[in-house]
Amino acid sequence: MTEKKNVFQFKVVLLGESAVGKSSMVVRFVNNTFSEKIESTIGATYTNYEVDLGDYFVKLQIWDTAGQERYHSLTPMYYRGAKGAFIVYDITSYDSFERAQDWVNELRSEGSPDAKIMLIGNKIDLERVVKKEEAMKYAQDEKLLYYECSAKSGIGVHDAFLELTKSIPIEMADIPTNEIEYSESDDEIKIDKKRRNNNNNNGGCC
């Protein structure tokens, strides 16, 4: 049976210090790959990715921002209008966790007031410095979504993107775009295959 599904568009942004793994998370989510040789992002990189949420599709506009301080003044132009945000920290670096809290404050002050925010600890394949309980308590106190992942192994990355996407109300969509015909027998409409205008630029911090 063939039916039509609505497509809704959301802008999401990744914020965090340099080398916490923002770009590697995007590459893992979009391409299901990982590279140790990813270079630092200059300014920001942009990727489109379409997600099937069952009753409708969401076209994610994913903005991966640079974490270096010299690019900080440019970052607001990338997170303004974002309906969802990942605040990424490295669980092996307490400094990156403290800086993540600054990003939360800045985003709430300068970004969209209704944006859904997920605090996410990356690199769970390595020895932990930031205690999970402390990070979870901070997220709970600040009413943030919370996840942990490993861009290197892939654990938790897809789930985190799906969780953030599902948390954004349809009413917040930038554009209720076109409809897509969907067949129950069509194996190509899956989260790891339904991909459009892919930005294969591997720029970013791993």
Secondary structure, 3 states (H helix, E strand, C coil): CEEEEEEEEEEEEEEECCCCCHHHHHHHHHHCCCCCCCCCCCCEEEEEEEEECCCCEEEEEEEEECCCHHHHHHCHHHHCCCCEEEEEEECCCHHHHHHHHHHHHHHHHHCCCCCEEEEEEECCCCCCCCCHHHHHHHHHHCCCEEEECCCCCCCCHHHHHHHHHHHCCHHHCCCEEEEEEEECCCCCCCCCCCCCCCCCCCCCCC
